[in-house]
Amino acid sequence: MKTDKQLKDDILAELRWEPSINAEQIGVEVKDGVVTLAGHVNSFVEKWAAEAAAQRVSGVRALAVEVDVRLPELSQRNDGEIAGSAENILEWTSYLPKDSIKIQVEGGWITLSGDVQWEYQRRAAVDAVRNLMGVTGISNNIVIKSKVSANGVKADITEALKRRAIVDSQKIKVDVQGADVILSGRVDNWAERELARYTAWGTAGVANVRDDIIVAF
């Protein structure tokens, strides 16, 4: 098990290793495996990359992000321009049904709403607008309204976990209530927890996933 100092050093090294991040602008604090990132970055995609980098490090039990986006003058755009770009890129995203997503922009912050049938479509919408110039943040209020029956969801998730050798399916308990899935149990690292959640979201009929999995070392 890593000490807090070892974990902090590893996260700082991971931030420096990631070329899309200016690590000098981000501070790291660790207490009992809970990591806090603080500081400021020049774009929302850099903030997202910093979060992802911290989550990749073994030993992270939880992550708090207190990083704000300060756009350079050349990257600043008005809300109308951002909304127009977001609308165009979503229209060209093949994963999304036409006119399924609504866009609202205020102060560079994009709020997405609407209905889709799958979690991968919900993620695709965020991925599409995340890299747009001028974006300071994203709220994903897209709702999953699946037309697929939830019967057999628990068996589907359990079998999928068995196929992925990185996760011991016996560590994870899967409960299904209608189209909602509740994951619990203990895993060895953040990557296993993320894989379990990803597997649940990728199962037909799932509309919501509650992740109660504990990362234990």
C-alpha contacts under 8 A as a table, 3 or more apart, distances in Angstrom:
res1	aa1	res2	aa2	distance
1	M	59	G	7.39
1	M	217	F	5.85
2	K	5	K	7.91
2	K	6	Q	5.76
2	K	7	L	6.05
2	K	59	G	6.56
3	T	6	Q	5.17
3	T	7	L	6.21
4	D	7	L	5.06
4	D	8	K	6.07
4	D	30	V	5.59
4	D	31	K	6.09
4	D	32	D	6.38
4	D	33	G	6.22
5	K	8	K	5.06
5	K	9	D	6.15
5	K	30	V	7.45
6	Q	9	D	5.12
6	Q	10	D	6.16
7	L	10	D	5.09
7	L	11	I	6.21
7	L	30	V	7.35
7	L	33	G	7.50
7	L	57	V	7.88
7	L	59	G	6.67
7	L	60	V	7.50
8	K	11	I	5.19
8	K	12	L	6.17
8	K	28	V	6.51
8	K	29	E	6.72
8	K	30	V	6.11
8	K	35	V	7.98
9	D	12	L	5.17
9	D	13	A	6.14
10	D	13	A	5.05
10	D	14	E	6.14
10	D	57	V	6.92
11	I	14	E	4.95
11	I	15	L	6.13
11	I	28	V	7.66
11	I	53	A	7.52
11	I	54	A	5.68
11	I	57	V	6.34
12	L	15	L	5.10
12	L	16	R	6.21
12	L	23	A	7.47
12	L	28	V	7.12
13	A	16	R	5.10
13	A	17	W	6.06
14	E	17	W	4.94
14	E	18	E	6.27
14	E	53	A	6.21
14	E	54	A	7.17
14	E	57	V	7.48
15	L	18	E	5.33
15	L	21	I	6.61
15	L	22	N	7.87
15	L	23	A	5.50
15	L	50	A	6.59
15	L	53	A	6.21
15	L	54	A	7.35
16	R	19	P	7.25
16	R	21	I	7.24
16	R	22	N	7.37
16	R	23	A	5.34
18	E	21	I	5.85
18	E	53	A	7.32
19	P	22	N	7.68
20	S	46	E	6.36
20	S	49	A	7.15
21	I	46	E	5.72
21	I	49	A	6.96
21	I	50	A	6.64
22	N	25	Q	5.98
22	N	26	I	7.55
22	N	41	V	7.47
23	A	26	I	5.41
24	E	27	G	7.69
25	Q	39	G	5.79
25	Q	40	H	5.92
25	Q	41	V	6.53
26	I	37	L	6.57
26	I	38	A	5.65
26	I	39	G	4.74
26	I	40	H	6.49
26	I	41	V	7.64
26	I	67	V	7.57
27	G	37	L	5.75
27	G	38	A	5.11
27	G	39	G	5.98
28	V	35	V	6.99
28	V	36	T	5.80
28	V	37	L	4.93
28	V	38	A	6.54
29	E	35	V	5.80
29	E	36	T	5.15
29	E	37	L	6.70
30	V	33	G	6.03
30	V	34	V	5.53
30	V	35	V	4.57
30	V	36	T	6.35
31	K	34	V	5.27
31	K	35	V	6.72
33	G	59	G	6.52
33	G	60	V	5.42
33	G	61	R	5.21
33	G	62	A	6.89
34	V	60	V	6.41
34	V	61	R	5.55
34	V	62	A	4.75
34	V	63	L	5.89
34	V	64	A	7.64
35	V	60	V	6.74
35	V	61	R	7.67
35	V	62	A	6.16
35	V	63	L	4.83
35	V	64	A	6.12
36	T	63	L	5.91
36	T	64	A	4.65
36	T	65	V	5.79
36	T	66	E	7.11
37	L	63	L	7.75
37	L	64	A	6.36
37	L	65	V	4.97
37	L	66	E	5.76
37	L	67	V	6.41
38	A	65	V	6.41
38	A	66	E	4.60
38	A	67	V	4.71
38	A	68	D	7.96
39	G	66	E	6.86
39	G	67	V	4.89
39	G	68	D	6.58
40	H	67	V	5.13
40	H	68	D	4.76
40	H	69	V	5.66
40	H	70	R	6.47
41	V	44	F	7.57
41	V	46	E	6.45
41	V	47	K	6.32
41	V	67	V	7.13
41	V	68	D	6.47
41	V	69	V	5.10
41	V	70	R	5.99
41	V	71	L	7.83
42	N	46	E	6.94
42	N	69	V	5.71
42	N	70	R	5.15
42	N	71	L	4.97
42	N	72	P	6.37
43	S	46	E	5.29
43	S	47	K	6.61
43	S	69	V	5.65
43	S	70	R	6.85
43	S	71	L	5.99
43	S	133	M	7.82
43	S	134	G	7.52
43	S	135	V	7.09
43	S	136	T	6.63
44	F	47	K	5.02
44	F	48	W	6.23
44	F	69	V	6.05
44	F	130	R	7.09
44	F	131	N	7.55
44	F	135	V	6.08
44	F	136	T	5.19
44	F	137	G	5.93
45	V	48	W	4.96
45	V	49	A	6.10
45	V	130	R	6.11
45	V	131	N	5.73
46	E	49	A	4.98
46	E	50	A	6.21
47	K	50	A	5.14
47	K	51	E	6.44
47	K	67	V	6.88
47	K	68	D	7.79
47	K	69	V	7.26
48	W	51	E	5.20
48	W	52	A	6.28
49	A	52	A	5.04
49	A	53	A	6.04
50	A	53	A	5.06
50	A	54	A	6.29
51	E	54	A	5.31
51	E	55	Q	6.31
51	E	65	V	7.38
52	A	55	Q	5.12
52	A	56	R	6.34
53	A	56	R	5.26
53	A	57	V	7.06
54	A	57	V	5.65
54	A	60	V	7.61
54	A	63	L	7.92
55	Q	58	S	7.75
55	Q	60	V	6.58
55	Q	63	L	7.60
55	Q	190	W	6.75
55	Q	191	A	7.91
56	R	190	W	7.34
56	R	191	A	7.00
57	V	60	V	6.37
57	V	190	W	7.97
58	S	189	N	5.97
58	S	190	W	6.73
58	S	191	A	7.96
59	G	189	N	6.33
59	G	190	W	7.39
59	G	217	F	7.28
60	V	63	L	7.24
60	V	189	N	7.49
60	V	190	W	6.58
61	R	189	N	7.86
61	R	190	W	6.98
61	R	214	I	7.91
61	R	215	V	5.75
61	R	216	A	7.78
69	V	136	T	5.73
69	V	137	G	7.95
70	R	136	T	7.82
71	L	74	L	7.99
71	L	75	S	5.88
71	L	76	Q	6.08
71	L	134	G	6.99
71	L	136	T	7.69
72	P	75	S	5.36
72	P	76	Q	6.60
73	E	76	Q	5.40
75	S	133	M	5.92
75	S	134	G	5.49
76	Q	133	M	7.38
76	Q	134	G	4.98
77	R	81	E	6.32
77	R	82	I	6.66
77	R	108	G	7.68
77	R	133	M	7.44
77	R	134	G	5.24
78	N	81	E	5.50
78	N	82	I	6.51
78	N	107	G	7.83
78	N	108	G	7.27
78	N	134	G	7.81
79	D	82	I	5.09
79	D	83	A	6.02
79	D	105	V	5.63
79	D	106	E	6.17
79	D	107	G	6.48
79	D	108	G	5.83
80	G	83	A	5.10
80	G	84	G	6.11
80	G	105	V	7.64
81	E	84	G	5.15
81	E	85	S	6.23
82	I	85	S	5.17
82	I	86	A	6.07
82	I	105	V	7.25
82	I	108	G	7.16
82	I	132	L	7.50
82	I	133	M	7.61
82	I	134	G	6.75
82	I	135	V	7.25
83	A	86	A	5.04
83	A	87	E	6.06
83	A	103	I	6.72
83	A	104	Q	6.91
83	A	105	V	6.09
83	A	110	I	7.87
84	G	87	E	5.14
84	G	88	N	6.25
85	S	88	N	5.15
85	S	89	I	6.21
85	S	132	L	7.51
86	A	89	I	5.30
86	A	90	L	6.11
86	A	103	I	7.52
86	A	128	A	7.85
86	A	129	V	5.72
86	A	132	L	7.52
87	E	90	L	5.32
87	E	91	E	6.19
87	E	103	I	7.17
88	N	91	E	5.15
88	N	92	W	6.51
89	I	92	W	5.13
89	I	93	T	6.30
89	I	128	A	6.50
89	I	129	V	7.14
90	L	93	T	5.02
90	L	96	L	7.36
90	L	101	I	7.90
90	L	125	A	6.60
90	L	128	A	6.55
90	L	129	V	7.60
91	E	94	S	7.85
91	E	96	L	7.80
91	E	98	K	6.60
91	E	99	D	7.58
93	T	96	L	5.94
93	T	124	A	7.78
93	T	125	A	7.83
93	T	128	A	7.27
94	S	97	P	7.68
95	Y	121	Q	5.88
95	Y	124	A	6.90
96	L	100	S	7.01
96	L	116	V	7.78
96	L	121	Q	5.98
96	L	124	A	7.67
96	L	125	A	7.45
97	P	100	S	5.56
97	P	116	V	7.76
99	D	102	K	7.51
100	S	114	G	5.82
100	S	115	D	6.11
100	S	116	V	6.84
101	I	112	L	6.59
101	I	113	S	5.72
101	I	114	G	4.74
101	I	115	D	6.92
101	I	142	I	7.48
102	K	112	L	5.77
102	K	113	S	5.11
102	K	114	G	5.75
103	I	110	I	6.88
103	I	111	T	5.93
103	I	112	L	5.03
103	I	113	S	6.66
104	Q	110	I	5.74
104	Q	111	T	5.09
104	Q	112	L	6.61
105	V	108	G	5.95
105	V	109	W	5.41
105	V	110	I	4.53
105	V	111	T	6.24
106	E	109	W	5.25
106	E	110	I	6.75
107	G	136	T	7.68
108	G	134	G	6.04
108	G	135	V	4.87
108	G	136	T	5.13
108	G	137	G	6.99
109	W	135	V	5.98
109	W	136	T	5.21
109	W	137	G	4.63
109	W	138	I	5.68
109	W	139	S	7.66
110	I	135	V	7.06
110	I	136	T	7.85
110	I	137	G	6.22
110	I	138	I	4.78
110	I	139	S	6.26
111	T	138	I	5.79
111	T	139	S	4.65
111	T	140	N	6.12
111	T	141	N	6.95
112	L	138	I	7.60
112	L	139	S	6.24
112	L	140	N	5.16
112	L	141	N	5.56
112	L	142	I	6.09
113	S	140	N	6.72
113	S	141	N	4.73
113	S	142	I	4.29
113	S	143	V	7.17
114	G	141	N	7.35
114	G	142	I	4.94
114	G	143	V	6.15
115	D	142	I	5.76
115	D	143	V	4.88
115	D	144	I	5.75
115	D	145	K	6.26
116	V	119	E	7.82
116	V	121	Q	6.58
116	V	122	R	6.78
116	V	142	I	7.23
116	V	143	V	6.39
116	V	144	I	5.07
116	V	145	K	5.97
116	V	146	S	7.37
117	Q	121	Q	7.41
117	Q	144	I	5.25
117	Q	145	K	5.12
117	Q	146	S	4.38
117	Q	147	K	6.89
118	W	121	Q	5.42
118	W	122	R	6.72
118	W	144	I	6.15
118	W	145	K	7.77
118	W	146	S	6.66
118	W	202	G	7.76
118	W	204	A	7.80
118	W	206	V	7.95
118	W	207	A	7.75
119	E	122	R	4.95
119	E	123	R	6.25
119	E	144	I	6.83
119	E	201	W	5.96
119	E	202	G	6.80
119	E	207	A	7.76
120	Y	123	R	5.06
120	Y	124	A	5.99
120	Y	201	W	7.94
120	Y	202	G	7.23
121	Q	124	A	4.91
121	Q	125	A	6.38
122	R	125	A	5.46
122	R	126	V	6.88
122	R	140	N	7.99
122	R	142	I	6.39
122	R	143	V	7.91
122	R	144	I	7.66
123	R	126	V	5.25
123	R	127	D	6.12
124	A	127	D	4.99
124	A	128	A	6.00
125	A	128	A	5.20
125	A	129	V	6.69
126	V	129	V	5.52
126	V	130	R	5.86
126	V	138	I	7.55
126	V	140	N	7.12
127	D	130	R	5.28
127	D	131	N	7.49
128	A	131	N	7.05
129	V	132	L	5.52
130	R	135	V	7.23
130	R	138	I	7.50
131	N	135	V	7.68
132	L	135	V	6.05
135	V	138	I	7.79
144	I	207	A	5.35
144	I	208	N	7.72
145	K	207	A	6.52
146	S	149	S	7.99
146	S	205	G	5.83
146	S	206	V	7.26
146	S	207	A	6.52
147	K	205	G	7.18
148	V	204	A	6.30
148	V	205	G	4.81
149	S	204	A	7.63
149	S	205	G	5.42
150	A	153	V	5.44
150	A	178	G	6.48
150	A	179	A	5.53
150	A	204	A	7.07
150	A	205	G	4.48
150	A	206	V	6.67
151	N	205	G	7.89
152	G	155	A	5.32
152	G	156	D	6.15
153	V	156	D	5.02
153	V	157	I	6.20
153	V	176	V	7.28
153	V	203	T	6.75
153	V	204	A	7.02
153	V	205	G	6.89
153	V	206	V	7.42
154	K	157	I	5.30
154	K	158	T	6.19
154	K	174	V	6.31
154	K	175	D	6.85
154	K	176	V	6.24
155	A	158	T	5.14
155	A	159	E	6.08
156	D	159	E	5.30
156	D	160	A	6.13
156	D	203	T	6.82
157	I	160	A	5.05
157	I	161	L	6.21
157	I	174	V	7.75
157	I	199	T	6.50
157	I	200	A	5.82
157	I	203	T	6.53
158	T	161	L	5.21
158	T	162	K	6.37
158	T	169	S	6.56
158	T	174	V	7.46
159	E	162	K	5.08
159	E	163	R	6.42
160	A	163	R	5.18
160	A	164	R	6.70
160	A	199	T	6.82
161	L	164	R	5.30
161	L	165	A	7.74
161	L	167	V	6.41
161	L	168	D	7.29
161	L	169	S	5.42
161	L	196	A	6.93
161	L	199	T	7.07
162	K	165	A	6.63
162	K	167	V	7.30
162	K	168	D	6.87
162	K	169	S	5.60
164	R	167	V	6.04
165	A	168	D	6.87
166	I	192	E	6.87
167	V	192	E	5.82
167	V	195	L	7.74
167	V	196	A	7.62
168	D	171	K	5.74
168	D	172	I	7.59
169	S	172	I	5.51
170	Q	173	K	7.42
171	K	185	G	5.72
171	K	186	R	5.87
171	K	187	V	6.46
172	I	183	L	6.75
172	I	184	S	5.76
172	I	185	G	4.70
172	I	186	R	6.65
172	I	187	V	7.64
172	I	213	I	7.52
173	K	183	L	5.76
173	K	184	S	5.11
173	K	185	G	5.76
174	V	181	V	6.89
174	V	182	I	5.93
174	V	183	L	5.01
174	V	184	S	6.74
175	D	181	V	5.74
175	D	182	I	5.05
175	D	183	L	6.56
176	V	179	A	6.92
176	V	180	D	5.77
176	V	181	V	4.63
176	V	182	I	6.32
177	Q	180	D	5.14
177	Q	181	V	6.38
177	Q	182	I	8.00
179	A	205	G	5.97
179	A	206	V	4.93
179	A	207	A	5.33
179	A	208	N	6.81
180	D	206	V	6.00
180	D	207	A	5.81
180	D	208	N	4.77
180	D	209	V	5.92
180	D	210	R	7.74
181	V	200	A	7.29
181	V	206	V	6.87
181	V	208	N	6.24
181	V	209	V	4.81
181	V	210	R	6.23
182	I	209	V	5.91
182	I	210	R	4.79
182	I	211	D	6.19
182	I	212	D	7.12
183	L	197	R	7.64
183	L	209	V	7.44
183	L	210	R	6.20
183	L	211	D	5.07
183	L	212	D	5.58
183	L	213	I	6.07
184	S	211	D	6.64
184	S	212	D	4.69
184	S	213	I	4.32
184	S	214	I	7.29
185	G	212	D	7.29
185	G	213	I	5.02
185	G	214	I	6.22
186	R	213	I	5.68
186	R	214	I	4.77
186	R	215	V	5.77
186	R	216	A	6.17
187	V	190	W	7.84
187	V	192	E	6.33
187	V	193	R	6.50
187	V	213	I	7.21
187	V	214	I	6.40
187	V	215	V	5.13
187	V	216	A	6.00
188	D	192	E	6.98
188	D	215	V	5.72
188	D	216	A	5.41
188	D	217	F	5.80
189	N	192	E	5.65
189	N	193	R	6.72
189	N	215	V	5.60
189	N	216	A	7.06
189	N	217	F	7.46
190	W	193	R	5.06
190	W	194	E	6.14
190	W	215	V	6.44
191	A	194	E	5.09
191	A	195	L	6.10
192	E	195	L	5.06
192	E	196	A	6.21
193	R	196	A	5.23
193	R	197	R	6.34
193	R	213	I	6.64
193	R	214	I	7.96
193	R	215	V	7.25
194	E	197	R	5.13
194	E	198	Y	5.98
195	L	198	Y	4.96
195	L	199	T	5.99
196	A	199	T	5.12
196	A	200	A	6.29
197	R	200	A	5.12
197	R	201	W	6.24
197	R	209	V	7.32
197	R	211	D	6.87
198	Y	201	W	5.17
198	Y	202	G	6.14
199	T	202	G	5.08
199	T	203	T	6.57
200	A	203	T	5.46
200	A	206	V	7.32
200	A	209	V	7.02
201	W	206	V	6.30
201	W	207	A	7.88
201	W	208	N	7.62
201	W	209	V	6.77
202	G	206	V	7.78
203	T	206	V	6.07
206	V	209	V	7.42
